[in-house]
Amino acid sequence: AGNDTVKKVELGAMNISLSAVPYKTEAPETRSVWGDEKPVQRVDLGDGLMAEVTLEEDAEAANTRVNIVPIPDGDYTIWTYKDNQRLRGPHTSLSGKVSNNGTVFTPNPGSRLLLDPGTYTFVCHNNTATEVGDNFEFTYGRDVLWGSRENFTISETTDRIDFQMGHIMARVKLNLAAYTSNVTGVSAKILTYTNQPYKVTVATSSGGYFTTASSADKLNTPDFTATTIGVTDTKYPLAKAYACDYQYFMAGTQTNQLFLKFSAGSSYSGIDLSGKQMGLRVNKTLQSYHSYTFRVKLKPILYLFHDGTNGVLAEKGERQPIGIVLTEKTNTTDGLAIALKDAVADMPQYTGSFGPRWDEWSDHLDPNFQSNSQMFPNFSDAVKDMNGYKWTWDAAYSASGVGQKVDKKFTRTGETFERYRYGAFHYAGHFDEEITAQGITVTGPMVGRKWHLGSVGEWMQLIWLFYSPDAIQEDWSHGTGGYSMNGPLYRKSFTDAGGKYPGEGHMGYHWTSTEINPNTAAHATPYLNGDMFGIEDSGPKSYSEAKTRPFIHF
């Protein structure tokens, strides 16, 4: 027996090194959130609460030189294969514990790996495996770590076997974001509409290769429970984040077959989340070695308040609403809001008309005069125009010789007073004066912010906020066509805040700052009291029956 011991090679704690390969991250997809591209599908959860879902891949920091991260503490087992067969005799496997943040491997008492010199395949996994005959089974819900060294030769001079352990399961985290601090007791689980992979079997004859078929069934995860409460969201600085721990899914799981069901919790001053559910309508196949975060924004209609914060009317306190949020502020981009009311054109010469013209000059002298530095004869380009602020305030975005449009004046032949040539731009740009006249004083980050005449792309954000995705879009001979809107929500969102919705009481032509050609500017067209909404490209700039609704960045 002593001679046998001398001949064999023992691999113990000093010979085993375990590390984890970091989760892979695909290059992020580039997609515009502006213009005519519809945003992430919104789901109506009831009680005035909407939800939006995105799926992001997580990056994991690693030692850039060797591309590894510490392995999680816990129990691990190493198996030995020879000629594609798992060895089963004494001392052909080694089990032990990893501790001290993945830096120390300690074999269990009595566990030894004692082998003849030669070439083997070694397989290592954590304690997520179930032995079934000669096979191993792994089921979803656990972080499976698996590593192998194939055709590895050992001898008396073998110093170490390095295992770089990969995450066989896809890791999934749920992050909730809400524009309120009143989110309490939230827990939710992920279930599936259809059968999805839930178990994988690794056969002994595979020699450690992870190449076997999986079984499918409907999934029902444990509850995600918020562990980080109410910190500032990493992407939306005006929102609060509620993060949950990771759970683990089999590779091949189709995310568009998953749905989230809230088990408990409340948000926004008492909206009960229990029993509410939503499809995770992101079309992606989860992959091994990848980590994902579902971002779920719980978002009713949000208001911009006088102090630059966002929230709901039920939680406004002393804050005063000045607009409805169309796009949210992120760490890299401003948000966008539309005013609760039209700008009042206090011009006696326009008595009986709805509002100012886009360009007085086009009515008086020259109907074919270009005013913006760029026109949009192709309406598919116009719907991507997000430059309302620049068309209003930036002289560089005006045609040669025009200058800054917002305060440009001229005197019509036969008149003795000056008037604003670009009346719609002027009254939109100076809407702050009307806000002040209403007794509202902006504070904080809103000080110095300027209102502007919204562009076509900016008006499209209003449509995307309230449109009904399952309704039929009307086909128009010009412009976007008519979108069916959630009319009751659209109207209520403005009137509850003391405002008036575009289109109230009439067809509601509203100027945009987007110039189509020298004679024409686009106008937003809500009708049927906001049940339908579109953008038209056929409005003569001399038209005096279009209103002016201001927009603002925050």
Rosetta blueprint (number, residue, H / E / L):
1 A L
2 G H
3 N H
4 D H
5 T H
6 V H
7 K H
8 K L
9 V E
10 E E
11 L L
12 G L
13 A H
14 M H
15 N H
16 I E
17 S E
18 L E
19 S E
20 A E
21 V L
22 P L
23 Y L
24 K E
25 T L
26 E L
27 A L
28 P L
29 E L
30 T L
31 R L
32 S L
33 V L
34 W L
35 G L
36 D L
37 E L
38 K L
39 P L
40 V L
41 Q L
42 R E
43 V E
44 D E
45 L E
46 G E
47 D L
48 G L
49 L E
50 M E
51 A E
52 E E
53 V E
54 T E
55 L E
56 E E
57 E E
58 D L
59 A L
60 E L
61 A L
62 A L
63 N E
64 T L
65 R L
66 V L
67 N L
68 I E
69 V E
70 P L
71 I L
72 P L
73 D L
74 G E
75 D E
76 Y E
77 T E
78 I E
79 W E
80 T E
81 Y E
82 K E
83 D L
84 N L
85 Q E
86 R E
87 L L
88 R L
89 G L
90 P L
91 H L
92 T E
93 S E
94 L E
95 S E
96 G E
97 K E
98 V E
99 S E
100 N L
101 N L
102 G L
103 T L
104 V E
105 F E
106 T E
107 P E
108 N L
109 P L
110 G L
111 S L
112 R L
113 L E
114 L E
115 L E
116 D L
117 P L
118 G E
119 T E
120 Y E
121 T E
122 F E
123 V E
124 C E
125 H E
126 N E
127 N L
128 T L
129 A L
130 T E
131 E E
132 V E
133 G L
134 D L
135 N E
136 F E
137 E E
138 F E
139 T E
140 Y L
141 G L
142 R L
143 D L
144 V L
145 L E
146 W E
147 G E
148 S E
149 R E
150 E E
151 N E
152 F E
153 T E
154 I E
155 S L
156 E L
157 T L
158 T L
159 D L
160 R L
161 I E
162 D E
163 F E
164 Q E
165 M E
166 G E
167 H E
168 I L
169 M L
170 A E
171 R E
172 V E
173 K E
174 L E
175 N E
176 L E
177 A E
178 A E
179 Y L
180 T L
181 S L
182 N L
183 V L
184 T E
185 G E
186 V E
187 S E
188 A E
189 K E
190 I E
191 L E
192 T E
193 Y L
194 T L
195 N L
196 Q E
197 P E
198 Y E
199 K E
200 V E
201 T E
202 V E
203 A L
204 T H
205 S H
206 S H
207 G L
208 G L
209 Y L
210 F L
211 T L
212 T L
213 A L
214 S E
215 S E
216 A E
217 D E
218 K L
219 L L
220 N E
221 T L
222 P L
223 D L
224 F E
225 T E
226 A E
227 T E
228 T E
229 I E
230 G E
231 V E
232 T E
233 D L
234 T L
235 K L
236 Y L
237 P L
238 L L
239 A L
240 K E
241 A E
242 Y E
243 A E
244 C E
245 D L
246 Y L
247 Q E
248 Y E
249 F E
250 M L
251 A L
252 G L
253 T L
254 Q E
255 T H
256 N H
257 Q H
258 L E
259 F E
260 L E
261 K E
262 F E
263 S E
264 A E
265 G E
266 S E
267 S E
268 Y L
269 S L
270 G L
271 I E
272 D E
273 L L
274 S L
275 G L
276 K L
277 Q E
278 M E
279 G E
280 L L
281 R L
282 V L
283 N L
284 K L
285 T E
286 L L
287 Q L
288 S L
289 Y L
290 H E
291 S E
292 Y E
293 T E
294 F E
295 R E
296 V E
297 K E
298 L E
299 K E
300 P L
301 I L
302 L L
303 Y E
304 L E
305 F E
306 H L
307 D L
308 G L
309 T L
310 N E
311 G E
312 V L
313 L H
314 A H
315 E H
316 K L
317 G L
318 E L
319 R L
320 Q L
321 P E
322 I E
323 G E
324 I E
325 V E
326 L E
327 T E
328 E L
329 K L
330 T L
331 N L
332 T L
333 T L
334 D L
335 G L
336 L E
337 A E
338 I E
339 A E
340 L L
341 K L
342 D L
343 A L
344 V L
345 A L
346 D L
347 M L
348 P H
349 Q H
350 Y H
351 T L
352 G L
353 S L
354 F L
355 G L
356 P L
357 R L
358 W L
359 D L
360 E H
361 W H
362 S H
363 D H
364 H H
365 L L
366 D L
367 P L
368 N L
369 F L
370 Q L
371 S L
372 N E
373 S L
374 Q L
375 M L
376 F L
377 P L
378 N L
379 F H
380 S H
381 D H
382 A H
383 V L
384 K L
385 D L
386 M L
387 N L
388 G H
389 Y H
390 K H
391 W H
392 T H
393 W H
394 D L
395 A H
396 A H
397 Y H
398 S E
399 A L
400 S L
401 G L
402 V L
403 G L
404 Q L
405 K L
406 V L
407 D L
408 K L
409 K E
410 F E
411 T L
412 R L
413 T L
414 G L
415 E L
416 T L
417 F L
418 E L
419 R E
420 Y E
421 R L
422 Y L
423 G H
424 A H
425 F H
426 H H
427 Y H
428 A H
429 G H
430 H L
431 F H
432 D H
433 E H
434 E H
435 I H
436 T H
437 A H
438 Q L
439 G L
440 I L
441 T L
442 V L
443 T L
444 G H
445 P H
446 M H
447 V L
448 G L
449 R L
450 K L
451 W E
452 H E
453 L E
454 G L
455 S L
456 V H
457 G H
458 E H
459 W H
460 M H
461 Q H
462 L H
463 I H
464 W H
465 L H
466 F H
467 Y E
468 S L
469 P L
470 D L
471 A L
472 I L
473 Q L
474 E E
475 D L
476 W L
477 S L
478 H L
479 G L
480 T L
481 G L
482 G E
483 Y E
484 S E
485 M E
486 N L
487 G H
488 P H
489 L H
490 Y H
491 R H
492 K H
493 S H
494 F H
495 T H
496 D L
497 A L
498 G L
499 G L
500 K L
501 Y L
502 P L
503 G L
504 E L
505 G L
506 H L
507 M L
508 G L
509 Y L
510 H E
511 W E
512 T E
513 S E
514 T E
515 E E
516 I E
517 N E
518 P L
519 N L
520 T E
521 A E
522 A E
523 H E
524 A E
525 T E
526 P E
527 Y E
528 L H
529 N H
530 G H
531 D L
532 M E
533 F E
534 G E
535 I E
536 E E
537 D E
538 S E
539 G E
540 P E
541 K L
542 S L
543 Y L
544 S L
545 E L
546 A L
547 K E
548 T L
549 R L
550 P E
551 F E
552 I E
553 H E
554 F L
